[in-house]
């Protein structure tokens, strides 16, 4: 019975944490799906523990805890895959932004050189006119 209470408390804490993180804007909604599924799964297992053995028997796993470890490893792999995709996407976007900034910086420097040459030309013409 203690494990059931612990599991239910863990599921509720996870649900509450996800709600607070989303509400404060610290976590995007697309990242919460796996965590919400984990929290709901924890609540279901806490409410009805024999479901682990039923699921294990249905999938041909010899013991229920082995099924839990398998599901945990799969969830971790999915999270790692999702984060790898996000990191790759952000790397490409960061590189494109750096290239855009370099191009814009070059254009600004070119414009500054044109402005400086025009100002020097205007200054030289003023001195020639004043000197006559």
C-alpha positions in Angstrom: 0.0 0.0 0.0 2.9 2.4 0.7 4.2 1.9 -2.8 0.8 2.9 -4.2 0.7 6.0 -2.1 4.2 6.9 -3.2 3.4 6.3 -6.9 0.2 8.4 -6.7 2.1 11.2 -4.9 4.8 11.1 -7.5 2.3 11.2 -10.4 0.5 14.1 -8.8 3.7 16.0 -8.2 4.8 15.5 -11.8 1.4 16.7 -13.1 1.6 19.8 -10.8 5.2 20.5 -11.8 4.3 20.3 -15.5 1.4 22.7 -15.0 3.6 25.2 -13.1 6.4 25.0 -15.7 4.1 25.6 -18.6 2.2 28.4 -16.8 5.4 30.3 -16.0 6.7 29.8 -19.6 9.7 27.8 -18.5 8.7 24.8 -20.5 7.1 24.6 -24.0 4.0 22.5 -24.4 5.5 20.2 -27.0 8.0 18.9 -24.4 5.4 18.1 -21.8 3.7 15.2 -23.7 6.2 12.6 -22.5 6.1 13.9 -19.0 2.3 14.0 -18.9 2.2 10.4 -20.2 4.7 9.3 -17.5 2.7 11.0 -14.8 -0.6 9.5 -16.0 1.1 6.1 -16.3 2.4 6.4 -12.8 -1.1 7.3 -11.5 -2.6 4.3 -13.3 0.0 1.9 -12.0 -0.5 3.3 -8.5 -4.2 2.9 -8.7 -4.1 -0.6 -10.1 -0.7 -2.3 -9.6 -1.7 -5.6 -11.2 -1.8 -3.9 -14.5 2.0 -4.2 -14.7 1.8 -8.0 -14.6 -1.1 -8.0 -17.1 0.8 -5.9 -19.5 4.0 -8.0 -19.0 2.1 -11.2 -19.7 0.4 -9.7 -22.8 3.8 -8.6 -24.2 5.6 -11.8 -23.3 7.8 -10.2 -20.6 8.5 -12.6 -17.7 8.2 -10.1 -14.9 6.3 -6.8 -14.5 9.2 -4.8 -13.2 11.2 -5.7 -16.4 8.4 -4.1 -18.4 8.7 -1.0 -16.3 12.4 -0.8 -17.0 11.8 -1.3 -20.7 9.2 1.5 -20.8 11.5 3.8 -18.8 14.4 3.1 -21.2 12.2 3.7 -24.2 10.9 7.0 -22.7 14.5 8.1 -22.0 15.5 7.3 -25.6 12.5 9.3 -26.9 13.5 12.3 -24.8 17.1 12.0 -26.0 16.0 11.8 -29.6 13.6 14.8 -29.3 16.4 16.9 -27.6 18.9 15.8 -30.3 16.5 16.9 -33.1 16.0 20.2 -31.3 19.7 20.8 -30.8 20.4 20.0 -34.4 17.7 22.4 -35.6 19.0 25.2 -33.3 22.5 24.6 -34.5 21.4 25.1 -38.1 19.4 28.2 -37.2 22.3 29.7 -35.2 24.7 29.2 -38.1 22.3 30.8 -40.5 21.8 33.8 -38.1 25.6 34.1 -37.8 26.0 34.2 -41.6 23.2 36.8 -41.9 24.9 39.0 -39.2 28.2 38.7 -41.0 26.6 39.8 -44.3 24.8 42.7 -42.6 28.0 43.8 -40.8 29.9 43.8 -44.1 27.1 45.9 -45.8 27.1 48.4 -42.9 30.9 48.7 -43.1 30.7 49.3 -46.8 28.0 51.9 -46.3 30.1 53.6 -43.7 33.1 53.7 -46.0 31.0 55.3 -48.7 29.7 57.9 -46.2 33.2 58.7 -45.0 34.5 59.1 -48.6 31.6 61.4 -49.4 32.2 63.4 -46.2 35.9 63.7 -47.0 35.0 64.8 -50.6 32.6 67.5 -49.3 35.2 68.7 -46.8 37.9 69.0 -49.5 35.5 70.9 -51.7 34.7 73.4 -48.9 38.4 74.1 -48.3 39.0 74.7 -52.0 36.1 77.1 -52.2 37.1 78.9 -49.0 40.7 79.1 -50.2 39.8 81.0 -53.5 
